[in-house]
Amino acid sequence: MYEKEKNELNILITGAFGNVGLSTLKELINRNYNIRIFEVPNKKNKKISRKYRNKVEIFWGDIRRRDDVAHAIKDQDIIIHLAAIIPPLADENPELANEVNVDGTFNLVKEMKSQNYTPKLIFTSSIAVYGDRRENPMIRVDDPLLPSEGDTYARSKIKAETLIRKSGLSYSIFRLTYITSVNKLDMDPLMFHMPLDTPIEICDTKDVGLALVNAIHCPDIWGKTLNIAGGKNCRTYYNNYIDKMMELFGLGNNFLPDTAYAKSDFHCGYMDTKQSQNLLKYQRHSLEDYYNEVKKKIGLKRYFTPIIRWMIRLHLLRKSYYYQRFKFFKKKTGAFSILENKLIRKLLANNYNKITSLEQKVKELENIIQNLNKMKVSINE
């Protein structure tokens, strides 16, 4: 088959109305590709679709249904597969995450292989597959995949990657870092799951969209797995990032206590992107650029937030599973001596993710004190 010109290529995007999806979609539209979108017909997506209905073809459906997938991928040349259940929903509903992220990818692969002309696949995975990298922050694409304990999302991405590699398709896998967007500044509970001493390297969503679209006509990507991140000018530590963002929101430094954040078992780090940048030329925005965009987006509102600072702090701390757990144990320790309190708080700091074990220790200490009291009573008698 002859090599198609750019405006002849048919490109399908799954998950086009998500954060990265919209950036990719806009880049594709700017380059006049023939674009088809495969999305779930929910209220949010229907609203977004109105802006693009005259520019793209939209197929509504569910990636978990093979018939819907078969209908969507017919006559397509490139599939950019972005559809996924991401955290925190992936952790709250692991069954749904596996149905969409793994089974949905399986459906896509099967239907692609059944086409008369087999399309190529660009799949977005995640930095989460590498697990907690605080001790060894520099991540290379051939590093072992060691997702953090309980990370359903990361494990689903690893399974999907394996399916794709074994499929026999022409594919490329992009492992995305911490993606930022000024259109997604909500402070959801996931912000508390990252330890404050985690090294992070952001990448602007627009740069990710550029990388995905540049990949379409890059012959050297096929069969490769690439790390996608913003480069050296996008690196920092999470505690510095949080302080800067809170400052930009008008809330000040050290706005939330350290006890609101996890102590381990997340992901992120610094990614080796030399190969992906050489191939795709996508790194255009720095961390400082992002901060400037955030400041502009927030505008004058940052001068009014200090008025309700205490309310915002209370609201955010209620979202933090770790802070609520800290408060629970703090109450539990109220009956003990100062030395006992110090011991228990030290246990909390070092073993934040071992609730059952810690509760048992507290109960044991309570029993010891009760027995000691009984002994005192019997001696006095």
BAVEXKOL-499623 format. One record per residue: residue number from 1; residue in one letter; y, x, z of N, C-alpha, C, CB in turn. Coordinates in steps of 0.02 Angstrom, whole numbers. Glycine has a CB too. Layout:
BEGIN
seq,type,n.yy,n.xx,n.zz,ca.yy,ca.xx,ca.zz,c.yy,c.xx,c.zz,cb.yy,cb.xx,cb.zz
NUM,a,Y,X,Z,Y,X,Z,Y,X,Z,Y,X,Z
...
//
This chain:
BEGIN
seq,type,n.yy,n.xx,n.zz,ca.yy,ca.xx,ca.zz,c.yy,c.xx,c.zz,cb.yy,cb.xx,cb.zz
1,m,-61,42,0,0,0,0,63,44,0,1,-48,62
2,y,113,26,-38,172,67,-43,213,64,22,216,45,-102
3,e,252,117,31,295,120,90,353,72,83,321,193,101
4,k,359,25,130,412,-25,126,479,4,145,395,-85,171
5,e,532,-23,113,599,-6,133,616,-40,199,650,-27,78
6,k,668,-16,232,687,-42,298,694,-117,298,751,-9,321
7,n,731,-144,249,745,-216,250,685,-258,226,804,-231,207
8,e,630,-223,208,569,-259,189,519,-263,247,537,-226,129
9,l,528,-221,297,481,-218,353,486,-280,397,493,-156,395
10,n,428,-307,415,424,-364,461,407,-338,530,371,-416,436
11,i,452,-350,578,445,-324,646,437,-383,694,506,-281,666
12,l,383,-381,733,373,-431,785,387,-399,853,300,-460,783
13,i,425,-434,895,437,-412,964,409,-464,1012,514,-401,977
14,t,364,-442,1056,343,-486,1111,389,-470,1170,266,-474,1129
15,g,406,-522,1208,450,-512,1266,520,-492,1246,422,-459,1311
16,a,545,-520,1191,609,-500,1163,669,-521,1205,617,-528,1094
17,f,661,-570,1249,718,-594,1287,722,-566,1357,716,-670,1291
18,g,684,-512,1370,691,-475,1432,746,-422,1425,625,-442,1451
19,n,753,-381,1476,806,-330,1478,801,-281,1419,802,-292,1543
20,v,745,-246,1414,735,-198,1359,728,-235,1292,672,-155,1372
21,g,697,-294,1294,688,-333,1234,753,-350,1199,652,-396,1249
22,l,803,-370,1237,867,-388,1207,902,-328,1177,913,-421,1259
23,s,897,-271,1210,927,-210,1183,894,-190,1117,922,-152,1233
24,t,828,-197,1115,790,-182,1054,806,-231,999,714,-182,1068
25,l,810,-294,1017,826,-347,968,894,-335,936,824,-415,1002
26,k,944,-320,976,1011,-308,948,1012,-248,900,1061,-296,1005
27,e,974,-196,918,971,-137,874,936,-154,809,933,-80,910
28,l,885,-194,811,849,-214,751,893,-258,706,784,-253,769
29,i,930,-303,737,975,-347,698,1028,-305,664,1008,-400,744
30,n,1055,-256,698,1106,-213,668,1080,-175,607,1131,-163,720
31,r,1014,-165,604,985,-127,548,952,-171,495,935,-78,575
32,n,960,-236,503,938,-284,451,863,-285,439,972,-269,387
33,y,823,-278,491,751,-287,484,735,-362,481,713,-254,543
34,n,676,-378,455,650,-446,459,617,-453,527,599,-462,400
35,i,647,-494,571,627,-494,641,594,-561,659,687,-481,687
36,r,538,-555,693,505,-614,722,498,-602,797,435,-628,688
37,i,512,-654,836,507,-650,909,449,-693,932,574,-673,942
38,f,410,-667,978,356,-705,1010,371,-709,1084,284,-672,996
39,e,389,-768,1107,411,-776,1177,383,-840,1208,488,-778,1180
40,v,384,-841,1274,364,-900,1313,420,-951,1311,347,-881,1387
41,p,406,-1015,1297,459,-1065,1290,483,-1093,1356,435,-1121,1246
42,n,511,-1050,1399,538,-1075,1462,613,-1089,1455,525,-1025,1520
43,k,643,-1116,1506,714,-1136,1503,760,-1077,1489,734,-1170,1569
44,k,748,-1021,1524,790,-962,1515,786,-936,1443,769,-907,1565
45,n,726,-930,1417,718,-904,1349,747,-951,1296,645,-893,1335
46,k,739,-1015,1307,767,-1064,1260,843,-1057,1256,748,-1136,1280
47,k,874,-1046,1314,947,-1038,1316,968,-975,1278,971,-1035,1388
48,i,933,-919,1290,950,-856,1256,940,-862,1181,907,-799,1284
49,s,888,-899,1162,869,-903,1090,923,-933,1046,806,-943,1083
50,r,966,-975,1076,1017,-1009,1036,1063,-959,1001,1059,-1056,1081
51,k,1074,-903,1034,1119,-852,1006,1089,-818,944,1135,-800,1059
52,y,1022,-819,939,988,-779,888,951,-821,836,940,-731,920
53,r,951,-887,843,908,-928,801,923,-923,727,913,-1000,823
54,n,985,-905,708,1002,-898,637,992,-826,611,1073,-919,625
55,k,971,-782,656,963,-712,637,890,-689,637,1003,-668,684
56,v,848,-725,673,778,-705,680,732,-767,674,766,-669,748
57,e,668,-753,667,618,-805,667,587,-807,737,563,-793,611
58,i,582,-865,767,557,-870,835,492,-909,837,609,-902,881
59,f,440,-878,865,376,-911,876,368,-920,952,316,-870,845
60,w,364,-982,974,353,-996,1045,278,-998,1059,387,-1062,1066
61,g,257,-968,1114,187,-969,1131,172,-929,1194,145,-944,1074
62,d,108,-919,1206,84,-884,1266,36,-830,1244,50,-934,1316
63,i,50,-768,1263,9,-711,1242,-63,-716,1270,41,-645,1264
64,r,-72,-758,1320,-140,-767,1347,-183,-811,1303,-135,-798,1417
65,r,-152,-843,1253,-190,-886,1207,-198,-852,1140,-155,-955,1199
66,r,-260,-840,1120,-273,-803,1058,-244,-838,997,-349,-794,1049
67,d,-247,-904,995,-221,-941,937,-146,-930,929,-236,-1016,944
68,d,-110,-929,985,-38,-917,982,-23,-847,956,-6,-926,1052
69,v,-62,-798,979,-52,-729,958,-67,-722,884,-98,-682,998
70,a,-122,-752,862,-142,-747,791,-87,-776,746,-208,-784,778
71,h,-58,-831,766,-4,-863,728,57,-817,724,15,-930,759
72,a,73,-785,780,135,-745,784,131,-680,743,150,-728,856
73,i,73,-647,742,70,-580,712,54,-581,637,18,-539,748
74,k,43,-639,610,25,-643,538,80,-613,494,13,-717,518
75,d,61,-568,449,105,-537,399,157,-489,430,141,-591,361
76,q,142,-463,490,189,-416,521,168,-343,508,194,-428,597
77,d,217,-299,504,204,-228,491,203,-187,555,256,-200,443
78,i,249,-202,600,254,-165,664,258,-216,721,317,-118,665
79,i,218,-205,773,223,-246,833,254,-203,889,152,-274,855
80,i,310,-225,916,339,-193,975,322,-237,1034,418,-183,967
81,h,274,-213,1073,244,-254,1127,277,-239,1194,168,-242,1131
82,l,323,-283,1214,361,-276,1276,342,-327,1328,434,-280,1262
83,a,308,-381,1308,293,-436,1355,251,-411,1413,256,-492,1318
84,a,273,-428,1474,236,-407,1534,262,-444,1595,242,-330,1545
85,i,219,-451,1644,240,-474,1710,257,-412,1750,185,-519,1745
86,i,318,-406,1773,342,-347,1808,351,-362,1882,408,-321,1777
87,p,358,-310,1924,373,-321,1994,441,-354,2003,371,-254,2033
88,p,452,-393,2056,405,-405,2111,352,-458,2096,443,-424,2171
89,l,360,-497,2042,312,-551,2027,241,-524,2017,334,-590,1966
90,a,235,-465,1986,169,-435,1974,132,-424,2039,176,-370,1936
91,d,168,-405,2092,136,-392,2157,123,-458,2194,180,-347,2200
92,e,166,-506,2184,158,-570,2217,101,-611,2185,223,-610,2216
93,n,92,-602,2120,41,-640,2084,0,-593,2040,73,-697,2042
94,p,-44,-553,2069,-81,-503,2031,-126,-534,1977,-123,-462,2077
95,e,-151,-594,1990,-194,-627,1940,-155,-640,1876,-222,-693,1968
96,l,-94,-667,1883,-52,-679,1825,-34,-614,1790,13,-716,1846
97,a,-19,-562,1829,-2,-497,1800,-58,-470,1756,15,-446,1855
98,n,-120,-476,1780,-176,-452,1741,-190,-495,1679,-238,-449,1784
99,e,-180,-561,1686,-190,-606,1630,-141,-589,1573,-181,-679,1652
100,v,-78,-577,1590,-28,-563,1539,-30,-490,1516,42,-579,1566
101,n,-29,-444,1564,-22,-373,1547,-85,-343,1517,-3,-334,1609
102,v,-143,-365,1540,-206,-337,1516,-238,-383,1465,-254,-324,1574
103,d,-253,-445,1485,-287,-492,1439,-243,-508,1379,-306,-556,1476
104,g,-177,-513,1391,-131,-527,1336,-130,-470,1285,-61,-539,1362
105,t,-132,-408,1310,-134,-350,1266,-201,-348,1228,-125,-285,1307
106,f,-255,-367,1262,-321,-371,1229,-318,-420,1171,-375,-391,1280
107,n,-289,-479,1183,-282,-529,1130,-243,-502,1070,-248,-592,1157
108,l,-189,-467,1085,-146,-440,1033,-185,-388,991,-84,-407,1065
109,v,-220,-344,1025,-259,-292,991,-312,-323,946,-291,-244,1042
110,k,-348,-371,973,-402,-404,935,-375,-437,872,-438,-456,978
111,e,-321,-473,878,-292,-509,821,-262,-460,771,-239,-559,844
112,m,-233,-406,794,-206,-355,748,-262,-326,705,-170,-299,787
113,k,-319,-313,735,-375,-283,699,-407,-331,649,-428,-260,748
114,s,-395,-395,659,-425,-445,613,-382,-458,552,-437,-509,650
115,q,-322,-429,549,-277,-442,492,-300,-404,429,-205,-421,510
116,n,-284,-432,372,-300,-398,309,-264,-331,303,-282,-443,249
117,y,-200,-332,323,-161,-270,327,-146,-260,401,-94,-274,283
118,t,-174,-207,431,-169,-196,503,-100,-168,521,-224,-148,526
119,p,-63,-205,563,3,-179,584,-4,-121,633,44,-235,616
120,k,51,-86,644,53,-32,693,83,-59,758,95,29,667
121,l,66,-26,814,85,-51,880,126,1,919,23,-70,919
122,i,184,-22,944,224,18,991,222,-20,1057,299,28,966
123,f,196,12,1108,184,-20,1173,225,13,1228,109,-19,1191
124,t,257,-27,1270,295,1,1326,254,-2,1390,362,-36,1335
125,s,240,58,1417,207,65,1482,262,84,1532,149,118,1479
126,s,242,117,1586,290,127,1641,279,193,1678,286,70,1691
127,i,332,220,1706,329,278,1749,287,263,1811,400,300,1770
128,a,277,199,1826,237,179,1885,166,206,1882,236,103,1891
129,v,140,220,1822,71,243,1816,60,311,1849,50,246,1742
130,y,114,349,1859,108,416,1890,108,413,1966,165,460,1866
131,g,129,357,1995,130,349,2067,188,385,2101,65,373,2095
132,d,180,395,2166,232,426,2208,238,500,2192,215,416,2284
133,r,297,521,2168,307,591,2147,361,626,2187,324,593,2074
134,r,370,607,2250,423,639,2290,407,713,2304,431,601,2357
135,e,344,729,2310,325,798,2324,322,841,2261,258,800,2359
136,n,315,808,2203,308,844,2139,346,804,2086,232,854,2119
137,p,412,807,2087,453,760,2049,453,768,1973,522,764,2072
138,m,436,826,1946,440,837,1874,377,809,1840,448,912,1858
139,i,386,757,1800,330,720,1771,321,738,1698,340,645,1778
140,r,261,761,1681,242,774,1611,193,722,1588,213,846,1603
141,v,191,710,1524,152,654,1497,77,662,1508,167,646,1424
142,d,54,724,1517,-18,734,1528,-36,740,1602,-41,796,1491
143,d,11,724,1646,-4,723,1718,-55,668,1734,61,712,1758
144,p,-93,677,1787,-142,625,1805,-108,559,1824,-186,649,1864
145,l,-143,505,1809,-117,438,1825,-143,419,1894,-138,386,1771
146,l,-97,417,1943,-115,404,2013,-69,351,2042,-112,469,2055
147,p,-76,289,2020,-30,237,2043,-34,228,2119,-46,171,2009
148,s,22,208,2148,25,198,2220,-20,142,2242,97,184,2242
149,e,-40,145,2305,-85,95,2332,-53,25,2327,-101,110,2405
150,g,-92,-22,2300,-68,-90,2295,-22,-104,2237,-33,-109,2356
151,d,-13,-56,2192,32,-66,2134,-5,-99,2076,63,2,2111
152,t,-8,-165,2078,-43,-204,2027,-14,-191,1958,-40,-278,2043
153,y,52,-188,1955,86,-178,1890,64,-113,1857,162,-178,1900
154,a,65,-58,1895,46,7,1868,-26,7,1843,55,62,1920
155,r,-70,-22,1882,-141,-25,1863,-152,-67,1800,-183,-52,1920
156,s,-113,-121,1794,-119,-162,1734,-95,-124,1672,-79,-228,1742
157,k,-44,-83,1680,-19,-43,1624,-70,10,1603,48,-9,1642
158,i,-103,40,1652,-155,90,1636,-212,58,1597,-181,123,1701
159,k,-233,-2,1619,-287,-37,1584,-266,-54,1512,-306,-102,1622
160,a,-203,-76,1504,-178,-94,1437,-175,-31,1393,-108,-127,1442
161,e,-152,24,1421,-151,87,1382,-221,106,1358,-122,144,1425
162,t,-270,99,1402,-339,116,1384,-364,72,1328,-385,110,1446
163,l,-350,8,1332,-369,-38,1278,-341,-17,1211,-346,-110,1294
164,i,-278,2,1212,-244,21,1150,-273,86,1121,-168,29,1163
165,r,-284,134,1164,-311,198,1141,-381,191,1109,-314,249,1199
166,k,-420,145,1136,-488,135,1111,-492,87,1052,-532,109,1166
167,s,-434,58,1033,-433,5,982,-444,28,911,-369,-32,986
168,g,-427,91,898,-429,115,828,-366,100,789,-488,86,793
169,l,-317,68,822,-254,52,789,-209,113,785,-218,-5,827
170,s,-159,110,741,-104,159,743,-56,135,797,-68,164,672
171,y,-47,177,848,-8,156,906,36,212,930,-54,132,962
172,s,85,193,971,123,241,1011,138,207,1078,189,263,975
173,i,130,245,1132,141,218,1199,202,252,1229,78,229,1245
174,f,250,211,1251,311,236,1282,309,219,1357,375,205,1249
175,r,309,272,1399,312,261,1471,385,264,1493,269,314,1509
176,l,410,207,1513,482,200,1528,497,216,1601,505,129,1512
177,t,553,249,1611,577,266,1678,613,206,1709,623,327,1675
178,y,654,218,1759,696,168,1792,750,146,1743,728,196,1859
179,i,745,85,1717,791,61,1665,850,25,1698,755,13,1616
180,t,910,44,1677,971,13,1705,1007,-28,1652,1018,67,1732
181,s,1041,-80,1676,1081,-122,1632,1136,-155,1673,1037,-176,1597
182,v,1196,-156,1647,1251,-189,1684,1243,-264,1684,1319,-170,1653
183,n,1197,-289,1644,1183,-361,1643,1127,-379,1692,1164,-383,1573
184,k,1103,-330,1729,1050,-343,1778,1067,-305,1843,980,-321,1750
185,l,1116,-332,1879,1140,-300,1940,1119,-338,2003,1216,-294,1938
186,d,1074,-386,1996,1051,-424,2054,1014,-379,2102,1007,-482,2032
187,m,1025,-389,2166,991,-350,2218,929,-389,2241,1038,-334,2278
188,d,873,-378,2207,813,-414,2226,773,-372,2276,770,-431,2164
189,p,722,-403,2308,685,-367,2361,652,-303,2339,632,-413,2388
190,l,642,-294,2273,610,-233,2249,650,-171,2265,600,-238,2174
191,m,715,-178,2275,758,-120,2290,737,-85,2354,830,-141,2294
192,f,704,-122,2400,685,-93,2464,617,-58,2462,684,-147,2516
193,h,582,-64,2407,514,-35,2402,516,39,2386,474,-72,2349
194,m,573,65,2364,577,136,2346,603,177,2406,623,146,2286
195,p,566,228,2427,591,272,2481,657,305,2462,538,326,2498
196,l,700,313,2510,767,339,2497,767,411,2471,809,335,2559
197,d,713,449,2487,711,519,2464,677,527,2396,675,561,2516
198,t,669,471,2359,637,474,2294,685,501,2241,613,404,2273
199,p,665,552,2203,705,574,2146,699,524,2089,683,645,2122
200,i,754,503,2059,751,455,2005,790,481,1944,780,386,2027
201,e,767,459,1886,802,475,1823,808,409,1785,763,529,1781
202,i,868,384,1779,878,320,1747,878,328,1671,945,288,1770
203,c,875,272,1637,888,270,1565,921,204,1549,821,279,1523
204,d,976,207,1515,1013,146,1496,970,104,1450,1080,163,1463
205,t,969,38,1461,928,-7,1420,945,-1,1346,938,-79,1443
206,k,1007,13,1330,1027,20,1259,994,82,1228,1104,25,1253
207,d,986,134,1267,954,195,1243,879,183,1231,964,253,1292
208,v,849,142,1274,778,126,1265,769,85,1200,750,86,1325
209,g,814,37,1190,812,-2,1128,819,42,1067,866,-55,1128
210,l,863,92,1071,873,139,1016,809,179,1003,932,186,1031
211,a,777,203,1057,715,241,1050,661,201,1015,691,265,1118
212,l,653,138,1035,602,95,1007,613,82,932,598,30,1044
213,v,675,72,914,691,58,844,688,122,802,760,25,838
214,n,711,177,829,706,240,793,633,259,780,741,296,832
215,a,589,236,824,517,252,818,486,222,755,480,228,879
216,i,513,167,731,483,130,676,473,175,614,526,70,657
217,h,522,217,599,518,260,540,508,333,559,581,252,499
218,c,478,345,618,463,414,638,388,425,632,488,428,712
219,p,365,460,581,293,467,570,257,507,624,281,500,504
220,d,293,547,663,261,591,712,247,557,779,305,650,723
221,i,264,493,786,251,460,851,181,433,856,301,404,861
222,w,148,420,799,85,383,800,29,423,832,65,363,729
223,g,-6,388,878,-59,421,916,-34,458,978,-96,469,873
224,k,31,455,990,60,492,1046,81,446,1104,121,532,1022
225,t,82,476,1164,111,444,1223,173,484,1241,60,441,1283
226,l,229,449,1250,293,483,1261,327,458,1325,340,472,1201
227,n,356,504,1362,399,486,1418,468,469,1393,402,544,1471
228,i,495,413,1415,562,391,1394,607,387,1456,559,322,1358
229,a,657,432,1459,705,433,1514,771,461,1489,678,475,1575
230,g,822,460,1531,890,475,1509,908,548,1503,937,444,1554
231,g,868,594,1530,884,665,1527,916,691,1591,931,678,1469
232,k,932,755,1592,957,788,1653,1020,756,1681,970,860,1639
233,n,1063,729,1638,1125,698,1662,1114,629,1692,1173,693,1604
234,c,1051,608,1696,1036,542,1725,995,547,1789,998,500,1674
235,r,994,606,1819,953,618,1878,992,617,1943,917,683,1871
236,t,960,590,1995,990,589,2061,934,574,2111,1047,536,2066
237,y,953,562,2174,906,538,2224,923,466,2241,907,582,2288
238,y,873,428,2260,883,356,2270,935,342,2324,818,323,2288
239,n,937,382,2378,987,370,2430,1058,378,2403,975,417,2489
240,n,1068,428,2360,1134,438,2329,1151,382,2281,1137,506,2293
241,y,1101,360,2244,1110,304,2197,1130,240,2234,1045,293,2155
242,i,1093,225,2287,1108,164,2326,1178,168,2356,1056,155,2381
243,d,1196,225,2385,1263,233,2414,1317,222,2362,1271,302,2445
244,k,1308,251,2302,1358,244,2249,1364,172,2226,1340,290,2190
245,m,1307,138,2217,1308,69,2195,1341,24,2247,1236,44,2180
246,m,1327,35,2310,1358,-6,2363,1433,6,2365,1327,10,2431
247,e,1452,68,2354,1524,85,2351,1557,48,2292,1534,161,2343
248,l,1523,47,2234,1551,13,2175,1557,-62,2186,1508,27,2114
249,f,1512,-90,2227,1515,-161,2243,1567,-176,2297,1446,-185,2266
250,g,1598,-123,2324,1648,-133,2376,1619,-139,2445,1688,-193,2361
251,l,1557,-117,2454,1523,-125,2519,1522,-61,2560,1452,-148,2507
252,g,1540,-5,2531,1544,58,2568,1479,96,2572,1569,45,2635
253,n,1483,159,2593,1424,201,2602,1385,181,2665,1444,275,2606
254,n,1321,200,2666,1277,185,2724,1281,111,2743,1297,229,2783
255,f,1282,69,2693,1290,-3,2704,1229,-33,2738,1303,-38,2638
256,l,1169,-8,2720,1107,-35,2749,1070,20,2786,1062,-65,2693
257,p,1034,3,2839,999,54,2878,938,81,2841,977,25,2945
258,d,919,142,2858,860,173,2827,797,131,2839,849,243,2855
259,t,796,95,2895,737,55,2912,725,-3,2864,743,29,2982
260,a,773,-16,2819,764,-70,2770,721,-48,2711,832,-94,2745
261,y,708,17,2705,674,43,2646,604,69,2663,715,99,2615
262,a,561,67,2612,493,93,2620,496,168,2633,451,79,2556
263,k,442,194,2660,437,266,2675,391,302,2626,413,276,2746
264,s,352,265,2588,305,297,2541,279,244,2492,246,330,2579
265,d,233,267,2448,195,223,2403,239,184,2354,155,175,2444
266,f,281,219,2318,315,188,2262,306,234,2201,392,175,2277
267,h,356,242,2161,351,287,2104,421,310,2083,316,252,2044
268,c,428,340,2027,488,371,1998,486,447,2007,552,341,2030
269,g,533,480,1974,535,553,1973,576,574,1913,464,583,1971
270,y,573,638,1896,608,665,1838,557,674,1781,644,732,1855
271,m,573,648,1723,526,649,1667,542,704,1616,525,581,1632
272,d,490,737,1594,497,784,1539,502,745,1474,436,835,1537
273,t,562,742,1445,573,702,1385,591,744,1324,629,651,1398
274,k,575,808,1327,593,852,1271,563,827,1205,568,924,1285
275,q,499,808,1207,467,785,1146,496,720,1120,392,778,1157
276,s,504,671,1165,530,606,1143,601,611,1118,526,555,1201
277,q,643,652,1151,712,660,1128,715,696,1060,752,699,1180
278,n,673,746,1050,671,781,985,652,734,928,622,840,987
279,l,606,688,943,582,642,891,629,583,880,513,617,909
280,l,658,557,933,692,492,930,767,493,939,662,447,980
281,k,794,548,965,868,556,971,901,493,1002,899,569,902
282,y,882,478,1063,904,415,1094,947,424,1156,844,374,1111
283,q,950,483,1185,985,493,1249,1060,498,1240,958,555,1285
284,r,1095,442,1248,1167,440,1235,1209,429,1298,1183,387,1185
285,h,1178,399,1350,1216,379,1410,1194,419,1471,1208,304,1423
286,s,1243,441,1511,1229,478,1572,1232,430,1632,1280,536,1582
287,l,1213,456,1690,1217,417,1752,1290,400,1766,1187,456,1810
288,e,1336,447,1753,1407,434,1764,1432,379,1718,1447,498,1754
289,d,1407,377,1657,1425,323,1610,1405,256,1639,1392,334,1541
290,y,1345,254,1668,1320,192,1697,1364,169,1755,1248,200,1720
291,y,1381,216,1800,1425,199,1856,1492,171,1831,1436,260,1901
292,n,1519,201,1779,1583,177,1752,1576,107,1723,1608,226,1698
293,e,1520,93,1691,1508,26,1663,1501,-25,1719,1446,26,1618
294,v,1467,-6,1772,1458,-51,1830,1526,-67,1861,1411,-20,1882
295,k,1566,-15,1870,1633,-24,1899,1675,-73,1857,1669,43,1906
296,k,1670,-64,1792,1707,-108,1747,1681,-180,1750,1703,-82,1675
297,k,1614,-186,1754,1583,-252,1756,1602,-290,1820,1506,-246,1751
298,i,1603,-255,1876,1619,-287,1940,1693,-305,1943,1600,-242,1998
299,g,1734,-260,1918,1806,-274,1913,1839,-286,1981,1818,-333,1870
300,l,1882,-336,1984,1920,-349,2044,1878,-377,2101,1974,-397,2029
301,k,1818,-400,2086,1775,-429,2139,1761,-380,2195,1709,-454,2109
302,r,1760,-315,2178,1744,-264,2228,1796,-261,2284,1738,-196,2195
303,y,1857,-288,2271,1909,-288,2323,1902,-347,2370,1977,-288,2290
304,f,1860,-396,2351,1852,-455,2393,1787,-454,2433,1854,-517,2350
305,t,1738,-415,2410,1673,-414,2445,1678,-390,2518,1625,-370,2407
306,p,1725,-343,2535,1728,-323,2606,1741,-381,2654,1782,-272,2615
307,i,1772,-434,2629,1787,-492,2671,1723,-524,2697,1829,-544,2633
308,i,1672,-525,2654,1608,-557,2673,1553,-504,2679,1588,-611,2621
309,r,1573,-443,2694,1526,-387,2697,1468,-402,2745,1562,-324,2719
310,w,1484,-429,2803,1432,-442,2854,1382,-494,2830,1465,-467,2919
311,m,1406,-543,2791,1361,-595,2765,1314,-566,2712,1402,-653,2734
312,i,1341,-522,2670,1300,-491,2618,1247,-447,2651,1343,-449,2570
313,r,1267,-409,2702,1220,-366,2737,1163,-406,2768,1256,-325,2791
314,l,1181,-460,2801,1130,-502,2832,1083,-532,2780,1163,-559,2872
315,h,1111,-554,2724,1072,-584,2670,1022,-533,2641,1118,-610,2614
316,l,1045,-472,2630,1002,-420,2601,947,-399,2650,1043,-359,2581
317,l,965,-392,2713,915,-371,2762,860,-423,2771,948,-357,2830
318,r,877,-486,2760,826,-538,2763,776,-531,2704,859,-608,2761
319,k,798,-499,2650,754,-489,2592,708,-429,2602,796,-478,2530
320,s,724,-387,2650,686,-325,2659,625,-336,2704,731,-271,2689
321,y,567,-333,2674,504,-338,2710,500,-284,2764,445,-334,2662
322,y,524,-224,2747,518,-167,2793,564,-175,2854,535,-102,2756
323,y,624,-202,2843,670,-212,2899,644,-268,2945,740,-230,2873
324,q,617,-321,2914,591,-375,2955,532,-351,2997,570,-434,2911
325,r,491,-307,2969,435,-279,3005,459,-233,3061,389,-240,2956
326,f,511,-195,3046,541,-152,3097,566,-193,3156,599,-111,3067
327,k,599,-248,3143,625,-291,3196,568,-321,3237,667,-348,3166
328,f,513,-339,3203,455,-367,3237,427,-317,3289,401,-387,3187
329,f,418,-255,3266,391,-204,3311,440,-185,3365,370,-143,3271
330,k,504,-187,3348,555,-170,3398,552,-220,3456,626,-171,3366
331,k,541,-284,3440,534,-334,3492,471,-322,3534,533,-405,3462
332,k,418,-302,3498,354,-289,3531,360,-233,3583,301,-271,3480
333,t,404,-186,3569,409,-127,3613,457,-138,3671,432,-67,3573
334,g,486,-197,3675,537,-209,3726,513,-203,3797,565,-276,3716
335,a,447,-213,3809,421,-213,3877,403,-143,3901,360,-257,3881
336,f,408,-92,3857,385,-26,3874,442,19,3900,351,7,3815
337,s,421,76,3925,470,125,3949,505,159,3891,435,177,3994
338,i,556,199,3906,593,235,3853,546,283,3816,652,273,3884
339,l,504,318,3852,458,366,3820,407,329,3776,422,407,3873
340,e,384,273,3800,336,233,3760,369,206,3697,307,175,3802
341,n,431,184,3704,469,159,3646,477,214,3594,537,133,3668
342,k,493,274,3617,502,330,3570,438,344,3532,526,393,3607
343,l,382,343,3569,317,355,3538,301,303,3485,262,355,3591
344,i,313,240,3501,297,186,3454,343,189,3393,303,118,3488
345,r,407,205,3404,453,210,3347,435,269,3302,525,217,3372
346,k,410,322,3334,388,379,3293,327,358,3251,370,439,3338
347,l,283,320,3281,225,294,3244,248,251,3186,179,255,3290
348,l,298,210,3198,325,166,3145,353,207,3088,380,119,3173
349,a,390,259,3104,422,299,3052,371,335,3009,470,350,3083
350,n,316,357,3040,267,397,3003,211,355,2971,236,447,3050
351,n,205,293,2994,149,251,2971,172,182,2951,94,247,3024
352,y,225,179,2913,257,115,2899,211,65,2865,319,126,2857
353,n,162,89,2828,120,44,2789,53,29,2822,109,74,2720
354,k,49,40,2887,-14,28,2922,-3,-23,2978,-43,94,2952
355,i,15,-82,2958,33,-134,3007,-24,-150,3055,55,-197,2971
356,t,-82,-161,3028,-139,-180,3069,-153,-128,3122,-200,-192,3026
357,s,-153,-65,3101,-166,-11,3147,-113,-7,3202,-170,56,3110
358,l,-50,-15,3181,5,-11,3229,3,-69,3279,72,-10,3193
359,e,-12,-129,3253,-16,-186,3298,-71,-175,3350,-31,-251,3258
360,q,-126,-145,3329,-181,-131,3374,-159,-82,3429,-240,-103,3336
361,k,-120,-31,3408,-96,18,3457,-50,-15,3509,-58,75,3421
362,v,-7,-61,3484,37,-97,3530,-4,-139,3579,85,-142,3490
363,k,-55,-173,3554,-98,-214,3598,-134,-170,3649,-149,-253,3556
364,e,-157,-112,3627,-191,-66,3672,-144,-43,3728,-219,-6,3634
365,l,-81,-27,3709,-32,-7,3759,-17,-64,3807,33,16,3725
366,e,-14,-125,3781,-3,-183,3824,-61,-192,3874,6,-247,3782
367,n,-123,-182,3849,-182,-188,3893,-182,-134,3947,-246,-183,3851
368,i,-162,-73,3926,-160,-18,3975,-111,-34,4031,-139,49,3941
369,i,-52,-59,4012,-1,-77,4062,-25,-133,4107,65,-98,4028
370,q,-59,-183,4077,-86,-238,4117,-138,-212,4167,-117,-291,4072
371,n,-181,-168,4144,-233,-139,4188,-202,-98,4244,-282,-96,4148
372,l,-149,-60,4225,-114,-20,4275,-83,-65,4328,-61,24,4242
373,n,-53,-120,4306,-23,-167,4353,-75,-198,4399,13,-223,4314
374,k,-135,-213,4370,-188,-241,4411,-212,-191,4464,-247,-262,4366
375,m,-216,-128,4441,-236,-75,4487,-187,-67,4544,-244,-8,4451
376,k,-122,-71,4527,-70,-66,4579,-76,-122,4629,-1,-67,4548
377,v,-89,-183,4602,-96,-241,4646,-155,-232,4693,-103,-306,4605
378,s,-213,-210,4664,-273,-203,4705,-264,-148,4758,-333,-186,4661
379,i,-228,-94,4741,-216,-40,4789,-171,-64,4846,-183,20,4754
380,n,-120,-102,4826,-74,-128,4877,-109,-175,4925,-16,-164,4845
381,e,-158,-212,4896,-195,-259,4938,-241,-221,4986,-236,-309,4895
//
